[in-house]
Amino acid sequence: MKICQHVLRSATAISAATALMFTAVAANAESYKAHLTSLNTGKIGTSAQGDATFKVVGNDLEIHIKMTGVPADIEHWEHFHGFPGGQNATCVTPDLDKNKDGYLDLGETEPVSGTTMVPFNDKPEEMNIPTHTYPHADATGAYEYTKVVPLKALQEKFGEVYKGGSIDLDKRVIMVHGVPEGHALPPSVGSLGTIPSHVTLPIACGKIEKVAD
């Protein structure tokens, strides 16, 4: 009888400890979301839209992005953009078409959206922007991206690149890019370094917001 009581007490203690552990994880979880709306719609022939969620759970950042209405059958670069100094980033508006060519290119987004920061590719924590590991849209112009990112590695790399900066998701915007290579863009459409403008042309943007507990 004493052995049974001891086993019962041990099982109860383990159950209580497990419950406390899951409660602690839930308490530490932070959630963020963004609704993406289209950019350059009248010029590219599609109207991209979608939703993104970001959840900090324990030592991981869980990312899920679902897009529709993007140009079909091509890879789409996607990142969060922001300011290294921590200012609040917002999505670009048509009045920021500085050269009046009818396109909002990457450079024209920078005054309000900031710089390209973290890629949503196969390894966001490495912060390598030019890769061929971004999502590829299907024939209907849709894709989903899901990734679990080691948060410490991402934070350390971010702090290295931006001199002690913090990820601060609710100060960032998420942007999706890309039109087919055959899409005729005028020479006035700027890009990132030597990367072709059809790769970096913004097609959707959404402000990342913290979800209330």
C-alpha positions, 0 to 999 in steps of 0.5 A: 500500500505504501509503495502504491501511495508513493507512486501515486504521489510521484505521478501527481508531482510529475503531472503538476510539474508538467502542467507548470512547464506548459503554463510557463511556455504559454506565458512566454509566448508572444504572437504577431500578425500582418495582413499584406495588401497589394503594391504595383497592382495596376502595373503587374497584372495581379493583386497579391494579398495574404496573411503572416503570423509570427509566434515566439514560443520558448527558444523558437520563432514560428513563422507562417505566411500564406499568399494568393494573387502573386505572379504564378510559377516564380520564386518570390523573395520575402523579408521583414524591412525596418530601420536599424535605429528602431523607428516604426516602419510602415508600408509605402503609399503611391505618393512615394513614387519619387520618379513618377514612373508608375512603379514603387520600387525598392528604393522608394519604399525605404523612407517609410519601410526602411531597409531589407533586414531578415529574409524568409527563406530556408535559413532566416537566422543566417540573414543571407538575402540573395539566395534561391531558397525563397517560396515558389508560387504555384500555377494559381499564384499562391504559396505558403511558407512555414518555418521554425527559426532558432530565436537565439541564433537570429537575435545574435546575427541581427545584433551583429549586422545591426550593431546591437539592434533588436528584432522588434517585430512590431516595428517592422513590415513584411514585404513580398517581391517579384515579377516574371523575368519577362515582365518589361520594367522601365530602366527607372525601376531601381533594385538592390545592388546588381540584383535584377529589378524584376526580383526585388519589385515590391508586390505586397506589404503588411505592417506587423502588429503584436497580438494582444494577450 
